[in-house]
Amino acid sequence: MNSQPTTIPAYLAQLRVALAGADPALVQDALYDAEEYLRSELAENPGKSEAEVIAAVAGSYGAPEEVADIYRDTEVTVQTALRTPPSPPRKSWLGRFFGIATEPRTYAALFYMVLALATGIFYFTWVVAGISMSAGLAVLIIGVPFVILYFGSVRVLSLVEGRIVEVMLGERMPRRPLYAVRGRPWPQRIKDMFLDPRTWSTQLYFLAMLPLGIVYFTMVVTGLAVSAGLIAAPFLAMFGYPDAITLDGIGVSFQDAPWSWPIVFAAGVAMLFACLHLVRLIANWHGQLAKHLLVKAAQYA
């Protein structure tokens, strides 16, 4: 059993150990909340030492092991409440194939992949401009504050992107800023920020979002457009618009082959649902990528 902590860093260290094996995003939230609470209690009791304040709040806030258990239980409750009710189990492969259209998470992932182009352009521009200006201003006196401000903005954007990923892709991401040891001199805290692997992995993620956003947007738009074209082609031909669909300026006519209409329609439907399955697959992969680059790299002792 761990001894009673007498300092805030010791309390947070024990809390981190007690949360070993938990989701990294949950660990980040718990550390931030605990530090905020302990420091607010310390500020409200200026006549008491740090050890006395920690001993006093152990009964109200809880020991590190108790706080860890509370966070684990709360996480299960919250995730159960927020999780979309599961669809009825489908035994046939046809039911599983077409049932994806009834899942709300499918459309959230679809929207994220379309949105990724805009966010990718913004993130890429921000990082490239920030690094370029930081390097150019580093030789000036105003360069140091600018570099600190830039890296601070990267952490803020990381938190924003994490919330977008959690809401749309369903991957648990931090809801609090990154925990940082306070009370250290500013030069040491700046050094910690530069040595934090997450500072650089976050920028790598932002740079990768541009090519990923282009691929996601192109795949979704192309897949949906081709699927919709194949589904609509037989009906257009039926109502006298055989050349309504064109490929490279050449009209594709089904007027003289009515026997192919059901085949074309079925191919369009199959392609549409295959595209939705691919969207879900990529969304799950992207959620893991975001978790690895935006969260896991920061969880070091």
C-alpha positions as CSV (number, residue, x, y, z in Angstrom):
1,M,0.0,0.0,0.0
2,N,1.3,3.4,-0.9
3,S,2.2,5.9,1.9
4,Q,0.1,9.0,2.3
5,P,1.3,11.6,-0.2
6,T,2.4,14.9,1.3
7,T,2.8,17.0,-1.9
8,I,0.6,17.5,-5.0
9,P,3.1,15.9,-7.4
10,A,3.3,12.9,-5.1
11,Y,-0.5,12.7,-5.0
12,L,-0.7,12.9,-8.8
13,A,2.0,10.3,-9.2
14,Q,0.1,7.9,-7.0
15,L,-3.1,8.6,-8.9
16,R,-1.3,7.8,-12.2
17,V,-0.1,4.5,-10.8
18,A,-3.6,3.7,-9.5
19,L,-5.0,4.4,-13.0
20,A,-2.5,2.1,-14.7
21,G,-4.1,0.2,-17.6
22,A,-7.0,2.8,-17.9
23,D,-7.7,4.7,-21.1
24,P,-4.9,7.3,-21.6
25,A,-7.6,10.0,-22.2
26,L,-9.2,9.1,-18.9
27,V,-5.8,9.3,-17.1
28,Q,-5.2,12.8,-18.6
29,D,-8.7,14.0,-17.4
30,A,-8.2,12.6,-13.9
31,L,-4.8,14.1,-13.4
32,Y,-6.0,17.5,-14.6
33,D,-9.1,17.5,-12.4
34,A,-7.2,16.3,-9.3
35,E,-4.5,19.0,-9.7
36,E,-7.1,21.7,-10.2
37,Y,-9.0,20.6,-7.1
38,L,-5.9,20.3,-4.9
39,R,-4.4,23.6,-5.9
40,S,-7.7,25.4,-5.4
41,E,-7.9,23.9,-1.9
42,L,-4.3,25.0,-1.3
43,A,-5.1,28.5,-2.4
44,E,-8.2,28.7,-0.1
45,N,-6.1,27.6,2.9
46,P,-3.0,29.8,2.8
47,G,-2.2,29.2,6.5
48,K,-1.8,25.4,6.0
49,S,1.0,23.5,4.5
50,E,0.7,21.4,1.4
51,A,0.8,18.2,3.4
52,E,-2.0,19.4,5.7
53,V,-4.2,20.4,2.9
54,I,-3.7,17.0,1.1
55,A,-4.5,15.2,4.4
56,A,-7.6,17.3,4.9
57,V,-9.0,16.7,1.4
58,A,-8.3,13.0,1.5
59,G,-11.7,12.5,3.2
60,S,-13.7,14.7,0.8
61,Y,-11.9,14.2,-2.5
62,G,-10.5,10.8,-1.7
63,A,-7.1,9.0,-1.7
64,P,-5.5,8.4,-5.1
65,E,-6.8,4.7,-5.1
66,E,-10.3,5.9,-4.3
67,V,-10.3,8.6,-6.9
68,A,-9.1,6.1,-9.5
69,D,-11.9,3.7,-8.7
70,I,-14.4,6.6,-8.9
71,Y,-13.1,7.6,-12.3
72,R,-13.3,4.0,-13.6
73,D,-16.8,3.6,-12.4
74,T,-17.9,7.0,-13.7
75,E,-16.3,6.3,-17.1
76,V,-18.3,3.1,-17.5
77,T,-21.5,4.9,-16.6
78,V,-21.0,7.8,-18.9
79,Q,-19.9,5.7,-21.8
80,T,-22.9,3.5,-21.4
81,A,-25.2,6.5,-21.3
82,L,-23.6,8.2,-24.4
83,R,-23.3,5.0,-26.4
84,T,-25.8,4.6,-29.3
85,P,-28.2,1.8,-28.5
86,P,-27.0,-1.3,-30.3
87,S,-28.8,-2.5,-33.4
88,P,-30.7,-5.7,-33.2
89,P,-28.3,-8.6,-33.9
90,R,-28.5,-9.7,-37.5
91,K,-27.6,-13.3,-38.3
92,S,-27.5,-13.2,-42.1
93,W,-24.7,-11.5,-43.9
94,L,-27.2,-9.6,-45.9
95,G,-28.6,-8.1,-42.8
96,R,-25.2,-7.1,-41.6
97,F,-24.3,-5.7,-45.0
98,F,-27.4,-3.5,-45.4
99,G,-27.9,-2.8,-41.7
100,I,-25.0,-0.4,-41.6
101,A,-27.4,2.2,-43.1
102,T,-29.4,2.2,-39.8
103,E,-26.5,3.1,-37.6
104,P,-26.1,6.8,-36.7
105,R,-22.3,6.4,-36.3
106,T,-22.1,5.7,-40.0
107,Y,-23.3,9.1,-41.0
108,A,-21.2,10.8,-38.3
109,A,-18.1,9.1,-39.7
110,L,-19.2,10.1,-43.2
111,F,-19.5,13.7,-42.2
112,Y,-16.1,13.6,-40.5
113,M,-14.4,12.4,-43.6
114,V,-15.9,15.2,-45.6
115,L,-15.0,17.7,-42.9
116,A,-11.5,16.4,-42.8
117,L,-10.5,18.2,-46.0
118,A,-11.3,21.6,-44.4
119,T,-9.7,20.8,-41.0
120,G,-6.7,19.3,-42.8
121,I,-6.1,22.4,-44.7
122,F,-6.4,24.5,-41.6
123,Y,-4.2,22.3,-39.5
124,F,-1.5,22.0,-42.2
125,T,-1.4,25.8,-42.8
126,W,-1.3,26.5,-39.0
127,V,1.6,24.1,-38.4
128,V,3.6,25.2,-41.5
129,A,3.1,28.9,-40.8
130,G,3.8,28.4,-37.1
131,I,7.1,26.5,-37.6
132,S,8.3,28.8,-40.3
133,M,7.6,32.0,-38.3
134,S,9.1,30.4,-35.1
135,A,12.3,29.5,-37.0
136,G,12.5,33.0,-38.5
137,L,11.8,34.8,-35.2
138,A,14.0,32.6,-33.0
139,V,17.0,35.0,-33.4
140,L,14.9,37.9,-32.1
141,I,13.8,38.8,-28.6
142,I,10.1,38.4,-29.5
143,G,10.8,35.0,-31.0
144,V,10.7,33.1,-27.7
145,P,7.3,34.3,-26.6
146,F,6.0,33.6,-30.1
147,V,7.3,30.0,-30.1
148,I,5.8,29.4,-26.7
149,L,2.5,30.9,-27.9
150,Y,2.6,28.7,-31.0
151,F,3.2,25.5,-29.1
152,G,0.5,26.4,-26.7
153,S,-1.9,26.9,-29.6
154,V,-1.0,23.4,-30.9
155,R,-2.1,21.9,-27.6
156,V,-5.4,23.8,-27.7
157,L,-6.0,22.6,-31.3
158,S,-5.2,19.1,-30.2
159,L,-7.9,19.2,-27.6
160,V,-10.4,20.6,-30.1
161,E,-9.6,17.9,-32.6
162,G,-9.9,15.3,-29.9
163,R,-13.5,16.4,-29.1
164,I,-14.4,16.3,-32.8
165,V,-12.9,12.7,-33.1
166,E,-14.8,11.6,-30.0
167,V,-18.2,13.0,-31.0
168,M,-18.0,11.8,-34.6
169,L,-15.9,8.7,-34.5
170,G,-16.7,7.5,-31.0
171,E,-13.1,7.2,-29.9
172,R,-12.6,8.3,-26.2
173,M,-10.4,11.4,-26.2
174,P,-9.3,13.8,-23.5
175,R,-11.9,16.3,-22.2
176,R,-9.3,18.3,-20.2
177,P,-6.0,19.9,-21.2
178,L,-2.8,18.0,-20.9
179,Y,-1.6,17.6,-17.3
180,A,1.6,19.5,-16.7
181,V,3.6,19.6,-13.5
182,R,3.1,23.1,-12.0
183,G,5.3,25.0,-9.6
184,R,8.4,24.6,-11.7
185,P,10.4,27.5,-13.0
186,W,9.3,28.8,-16.4
187,P,12.5,27.7,-18.2
188,Q,12.0,24.2,-16.9
189,R,8.3,24.1,-18.0
190,I,9.3,25.4,-21.4
191,K,11.9,22.7,-21.7
192,D,9.4,20.1,-20.7
193,M,7.0,21.3,-23.4
194,F,9.7,20.9,-26.0
195,L,10.8,17.5,-24.8
196,D,7.3,16.2,-24.6
197,P,6.8,13.7,-27.4
198,R,3.2,14.7,-27.7
199,T,4.2,18.2,-28.8
200,W,5.8,16.7,-31.9
201,S,3.4,13.8,-32.5
202,T,0.5,16.3,-32.5
203,Q,2.2,18.4,-35.2
204,L,2.8,15.3,-37.2
205,Y,-0.9,14.4,-37.0
206,F,-1.8,17.9,-38.1
207,L,0.5,17.7,-41.1
208,A,-0.8,14.3,-42.0
209,M,-4.4,15.5,-41.9
210,L,-4.1,17.4,-45.2
211,P,-3.2,14.3,-47.4
212,L,-5.6,12.2,-45.3
213,G,-8.4,14.8,-45.7
214,I,-7.9,14.9,-49.5
215,V,-8.0,11.1,-49.7
216,Y,-11.1,10.9,-47.4
217,F,-13.0,13.6,-49.3
218,T,-12.2,12.2,-52.7
219,M,-13.1,8.7,-51.7
220,V,-16.4,9.7,-50.2
221,V,-17.5,12.1,-53.0
222,T,-16.4,9.7,-55.7
223,G,-18.0,6.6,-54.1
224,L,-21.3,8.3,-53.4
225,A,-21.4,10.0,-56.8
226,V,-20.7,6.8,-58.8
227,S,-23.2,4.8,-56.6
228,A,-25.9,7.4,-57.1
229,G,-25.2,7.5,-60.8
230,L,-25.5,3.8,-61.2
231,I,-28.7,3.8,-59.1
232,A,-30.3,6.6,-61.1
233,A,-29.1,5.5,-64.6
234,P,-32.0,2.9,-65.2
235,F,-34.6,5.4,-64.2
236,L,-33.2,8.1,-66.3
237,A,-33.1,5.8,-69.3
238,M,-36.7,4.7,-68.5
239,F,-37.9,8.3,-68.7
240,G,-36.1,9.2,-71.9
241,Y,-32.7,10.5,-70.6
242,P,-30.4,7.7,-71.8
243,D,-27.3,10.0,-72.0
244,A,-27.8,11.8,-68.7
245,I,-24.8,10.1,-67.2
246,T,-21.4,10.8,-68.9
247,L,-17.9,9.6,-68.4
248,D,-15.2,12.0,-69.7
249,G,-17.8,13.8,-71.7
250,I,-19.1,10.6,-73.4
251,G,-22.7,9.7,-72.6
252,V,-23.3,6.3,-71.2
253,S,-26.6,5.0,-72.7
254,F,-28.7,2.1,-71.4
255,Q,-31.6,2.8,-73.7
256,D,-30.8,-0.1,-76.0
257,A,-30.2,-2.6,-73.3
258,P,-33.1,-2.6,-70.8
259,W,-32.1,-6.0,-69.6
260,S,-29.1,-4.4,-68.0
261,W,-31.1,-2.0,-65.9
262,P,-31.6,-4.3,-62.9
263,I,-27.9,-5.2,-63.0
264,V,-26.8,-1.6,-63.0
265,F,-29.2,-0.7,-60.3
266,A,-28.1,-3.6,-58.1
267,A,-24.4,-2.7,-58.7
268,G,-25.1,0.9,-57.6
269,V,-26.8,-0.2,-54.4
270,A,-24.1,-2.7,-53.6
271,M,-21.4,-0.1,-54.2
272,L,-23.2,2.4,-52.0
273,F,-23.4,0.1,-49.0
274,A,-19.8,-1.1,-49.6
275,C,-18.7,2.6,-49.5
276,L,-20.5,2.9,-46.1
277,H,-18.7,-0.1,-44.8
278,L,-15.4,1.3,-46.0
279,V,-16.2,4.6,-44.3
280,R,-16.7,2.9,-41.0
281,L,-13.5,0.9,-41.4
282,I,-11.5,4.0,-42.1
283,A,-13.2,5.9,-39.3
284,N,-12.2,3.3,-36.8
285,W,-8.6,3.3,-38.0
286,H,-8.5,7.1,-37.9
287,G,-9.8,7.2,-34.4
288,Q,-6.9,4.9,-33.3
289,L,-4.4,7.0,-35.2
290,A,-5.7,10.2,-33.4
291,K,-5.6,8.4,-30.1
292,H,-2.0,7.3,-30.6
293,L,-0.6,10.6,-31.8
294,L,-2.7,13.0,-29.7
295,V,-2.9,11.1,-26.4
296,K,-0.7,8.1,-25.9
297,A,2.6,9.8,-26.7
298,A,2.0,12.0,-23.6
299,Q,1.5,9.2,-21.2
300,Y,5.1,8.8,-20.0
301,A,6.4,8.6,-16.4
